[in-house]
Structures are given as structure tokens and as C-alpha cells.
């Protein structure tokens, strides 16, 4: 009789420990929600500030660095979501760097003198802005589309 009670208590304690541990780990749906939320914040920043001036471009670059850090801090346990998370980190890092570079070129263009050398600087800055932003935006857009599709497909699947 004593052994039976001891066994019952041990089983009850073990089950409660397992349930509490299982309750502490996030399920796929919660992890999807957290990842989607941070990605949406980054996309909203880009939509709000695209086409604005040097100061706001520099700020957008800094804001995208913060989004990248937020993505890195998510600590997702699902391997599929970790892979998608890494892809979004790359997208936001590359876009942030490109915006910062274009913003510097735009600053150079704004400070160009009204002379032959100033016009040359202006033309060089304009080409750099076009090249950097066009390439970065195109790559980021394509990569982001693929990642969003993967994220939506994975997160819409049943557990």
C-alpha cells in the first residue's frame, strides 16, 4: 500500500512537471505570430518612409537595424521558423545598409557646389543612389516575397 502511494505521488509530480514544462514552451502559432509581428513592423517602417529626405533615410536605416535586432532576439525554437527568421534578418540588414549608403550619397549630392566638379559629384551620387537602391530594393523585395510566402504556408498548416 505504501509503495502504491509513493508511485502515485511520483507519477502525479512527474506529470505536473511535464505539463508545466510543456506549458512554458511556445507552440508554433505563437512563434509564427511573434515573427510576423516583427516583420510587419519592419515593412511598415519602409512603407512610411520611402522616398523621404536624407535625415529620414538615415533614421530608416537605423530603425531597420533595430528591427534586425528584434528579429535576432525572438529566440524561436521551431527550426522552420528559425530558417525563415534568418532570411528576414538578411533582408533587413541588406536593406538597411543600402539605405545608409544611398543616404550618404544623397547628402553628398545636396552639398555639391554649383560648379563643374559639383555637377560631377552630383551625377556620381545620383548614379550611386540609383544603383544601390534599385538593386537592394529589387533583391529585398524578391527575397521578402519568397519568405512571406513560406511563412504564410508554414504558419497556416495545422500543428
Secondary structure, 3 states (H helix, E strand, C coil): CHHHHHHHHHHHHHHHHHHHHHHHCCCHHHHHHHHHHHHHHHHHHHHHHCCCCHHHHHHHHHHHHHHHHHHHCCCCCCHHHHHHHHHHHHHHHHHHHHHHHHHHHHHHHHCCCCCHHHHHHHHHHHHHHHHHHHHHHHHHHHHHHHHHHHHHHHHHCCC
